[in-house]
Amino acid sequence: MLLSQEDYGVNTARSAQEALQLAASQEFDLYVLDKRLPDSDGLTLCQQLTEITPNVPCMFYSGDAYEIHRRQAIDAGAVAYVAKPDIEGLIDNVRKVLSERECAATA
């Protein structure tokens, strides 16, 4: 909801399985994940999404705020990690990742 208020098109998934189905059926510019999911964990989902859509970056927005959590996410393939409730950090990182992606697409 936060990102849709910033005029981003947003699709949501309530589980890792639903996210994988969406990723297989649609094109996305960015995945924003939480570490905690009802049927898996965000780290595993990040690895799976990176395998099936290697050109789409993943970032985390999670309540797990310690450095170890950020390191685990980066090791799983994420390009950024923002701890909740840093809404400005989330929006800034989404803008940054998408602008870098646009630059890479036009190069």
VOTOR-279047 format. One line per field, with one value per residue: residue number from 1; x, y, z of N, C-alpha, C in turn; residue in three letters. Coordinates in pm, whole numbers. Example, Ala and Ser with C-alpha at 12.3 -4.5 7.8 and 13.67 -1.06 7.14 Angstrom:
! VOTOR-279047
num c(1  2)
nc1 c(1319  1285)
nc2 c(-569  -225)
nc3 c(780  708)
cac1 c(1230  1367)
cac2 c(-450  -106)
cac3 c(780  714)
cc1 c(1320  1290)
cc2 c(-330  3)
cc3 c(780  787)
residuo c(ALA  SER)
//
This chain:
! VOTOR-279047
num c(1  2  3  4  5  6  7  8  9  10  11  12  13  14  15  16  17  18  19  20  21  22  23  24  25  26  27  28  29  30  31  32  33  34  35  36  37  38  39  40  41  42  43  44  45  46  47  48  49  50  51  52  53  54  55  56  57  58  59  60  61  62  63  64  65  66  67  68  69  70  71  72  73  74  75  76  77  78  79  80  81  82  83  84  85  86  87  88  89  90  91  92  93  94  95  96  97  98  99  100  101  102  103  104  105  106  107)
nc1 c(82  198  376  207  79  273  255  344  299  161  168  50  145  41  184  481  450  241  372  574  418  306  541  615  419  393  561  799  950  1080  1115  978  1037  946  1113  980  741  424  443  705  1036  1162  1425  1473  1276  1375  1609  1490  1334  1536  1659  1458  1392  1636  1710  1559  1562  1570  1454  1448  1202  1167  1084  1289  1571  1847  2202  2292  2065  2035  2272  2229  2018  2138  2332  2160  2090  1965  1937  1907  1824  1585  1488  1182  1015  1090  977  1043  1302  1243  1098  1293  1493  1356  1313  1583  1680  1508  1569  1836  1798  1651  1850  2033  1880  1858  2113)
nc2 c(-119  121  175  188  424  596  604  372  74  -201  -538  -782  -1062  -1321  -1531  -1733  -1922  -1812  -1582  -1691  -1804  -1571  -1446  -1622  -1583  -1316  -1005  -829  -539  -519  -695  -677  -798  -968  -1101  -1292  -1528  -1692  -1953  -2010  -1873  -1542  -1534  -1777  -1751  -1525  -1634  -1825  -1662  -1516  -1715  -1788  -1547  -1384  -1122  -948  -746  -811  -684  -629  -555  -550  -651  -760  -638  -646  -641  -891  -996  -829  -893  -1167  -1143  -1001  -1189  -1383  -1276  -1029  -680  -470  -383  -292  -192  -229  23  196  387  595  514  277  374  542  352  188  372  422  165  110  326  274  39  127  281  83  -63  112  141)
nc3 c(0  72  -136  -357  -308  -383  -650  -777  -960  -805  -712  -489  -288  -80  11  -28  -227  -381  -467  -629  -831  -943  -1034  -1232  -1419  -1488  -1573  -1380  -1227  -989  -683  -364  -57  250  536  678  606  556  453  398  396  349  255  123  -72  -209  -323  -492  -663  -783  -926  -1117  -1238  -1318  -1384  -1239  -965  -609  -301  54  299  616  953  1094  1221  1263  1187  1101  979  758  624  568  387  174  105  8  -228  -243  -326  -157  184  407  723  895  1077  862  645  465  399  265  39  -74  -137  -319  -528  -596  -674  -890  -1060  -1121  -1256  -1478  -1603  -1668  -1847  -2060  -2147)
cac1 c(0  286  433  101  54  379  226  403  208  197  96  88  130  27  269  591  394  169  474  639  320  300  667  617  314  397  692  812  1072  1140  1043  1000  1005  965  1185  888  626  348  474  847  1101  1197  1557  1453  1200  1467  1692  1406  1299  1659  1680  1361  1394  1765  1726  1469  1621  1491  1494  1371  1144  1138  1095  1416  1649  1988  2297  2295  1950  2070  2378  2166  1940  2233  2389  2057  2075  1895  2018  1888  1753  1534  1418  1057  913  1155  902  1123  1411  1184  1068  1420  1560  1280  1349  1722  1691  1438  1642  1953  1748  1621  1976  2090  1797  1880  2255)
cac2 c(0  238  202  226  565  668  584  250  -38  -299  -664  -842  -1206  -1352  -1644  -1756  -1996  -1716  -1495  -1767  -1814  -1439  -1424  -1708  -1547  -1173  -942  -731  -460  -530  -769  -631  -916  -972  -1224  -1390  -1559  -1801  -2086  -2020  -1753  -1451  -1565  -1884  -1693  -1441  -1724  -1885  -1558  -1484  -1825  -1789  -1416  -1331  -979  -868  -737  -832  -611  -666  -459  -649  -614  -811  -517  -659  -650  -1029  -1015  -760  -973  -1287  -1104  -970  -1318  -1456  -1214  -901  -561  -374  -432  -180  -240  -161  91  304  404  677  428  187  449  585  237  148  469  400  38  123  419  200  -60  202  317  -39  -103  203  140)
cac3 c(0  77  -269  -451  -282  -452  -793  -833  -978  -703  -695  -361  -271  63  43  -122  -341  -464  -529  -737  -940  -1007  -1104  -1351  -1514  -1519  -1565  -1272  -1224  -857  -580  -227  23  394  572  738  522  619  401  368  446  241  201  25  -184  -284  -404  -596  -759  -856  -1022  -1228  -1304  -1272  -1413  -1154  -831  -487  -181  172  393  719  1093  1147  1200  1297  1075  1051  890  634  559  514  269  67  65  -66  -359  -238  -355  -48  301  486  842  928  996  787  520  374  351  166  -83  -132  -196  -438  -632  -635  -748  -1019  -1147  -1169  -1351  -1599  -1665  -1725  -1961  -2173  -2186)
cc1 c(87  338  327  62  158  368  304  291  252  106  142  64  127  115  381  538  320  267  542  545  310  426  676  519  314  540  691  945  1150  1051  1079  947  1017  1042  1091  764  553  391  622  916  1146  1331  1547  1378  1290  1555  1613  1371  1420  1690  1586  1355  1522  1785  1637  1528  1519  1544  1402  1322  1092  1154  1221  1524  1798  2075  2302  2181  1977  2173  2318  2088  2031  2296  2291  2031  2005  1992  2006  1809  1714  1455  1291  1075  969  1090  981  1240  1362  1163  1197  1492  1488  1315  1489  1736  1625  1510  1768  1912  1714  1747  2039  2011  1821  2023  2282)
cc2 c(126  275  241  372  653  652  470  149  -150  -421  -722  -992  -1233  -1468  -1655  -1827  -1902  -1622  -1565  -1782  -1681  -1414  -1506  -1662  -1400  -1122  -834  -658  -480  -616  -708  -741  -888  -1100  -1332  -1405  -1678  -1940  -2107  -1905  -1670  -1480  -1672  -1831  -1605  -1526  -1784  -1783  -1520  -1592  -1814  -1657  -1343  -1182  -889  -865  -762  -738  -652  -544  -545  -591  -667  -708  -529  -673  -791  -1056  -948  -842  -1098  -1255  -1074  -1099  -1401  -1394  -1079  -786  -457  -439  -310  -239  -158  -86  207  320  487  598  331  260  493  469  187  242  443  274  50  220  353  100  8  237  196  -82  -14  203  44)
cc3 c(0  -61  -370  -429  -348  -603  -857  -853  -885  -713  -563  -364  -122  106  -60  -247  -436  -535  -646  -857  -1015  -1090  -1232  -1459  -1556  -1515  -1457  -1285  -1095  -769  -444  -136  173  425  621  651  584  574  370  439  327  178  93  -96  -270  -375  -519  -704  -845  -959  -1142  -1304  -1264  -1296  -1329  -1013  -720  -380  -67  247  507  859  1158  1117  1231  1172  1017  953  755  556  497  387  151  15  -17  -203  -359  -266  -245  64  385  604  863  1059  914  649  419  315  244  34  -152  -201  -320  -553  -686  -721  -885  -1112  -1201  -1275  -1483  -1675  -1733  -1849  -2081  -2221  -2300)
residuo c(MET  LEU  LEU  SER  GLN  GLU  ASP  TYR  GLY  VAL  ASN  THR  ALA  ARG  SER  ALA  GLN  GLU  ALA  LEU  GLN  LEU  ALA  ALA  SER  GLN  GLU  PHE  ASP  LEU  TYR  VAL  LEU  ASP  LYS  ARG  LEU  PRO  ASP  SER  ASP  GLY  LEU  THR  LEU  CYS  GLN  GLN  LEU  THR  GLU  ILE  THR  PRO  ASN  VAL  PRO  CYS  MET  PHE  TYR  SER  GLY  ASP  ALA  TYR  GLU  ILE  HIS  ARG  ARG  GLN  ALA  ILE  ASP  ALA  GLY  ALA  VAL  ALA  TYR  VAL  ALA  LYS  PRO  ASP  ILE  GLU  GLY  LEU  ILE  ASP  ASN  VAL  ARG  LYS  VAL  LEU  SER  GLU  ARG  GLU  CYS  ALA  ALA  THR  ALA)
//
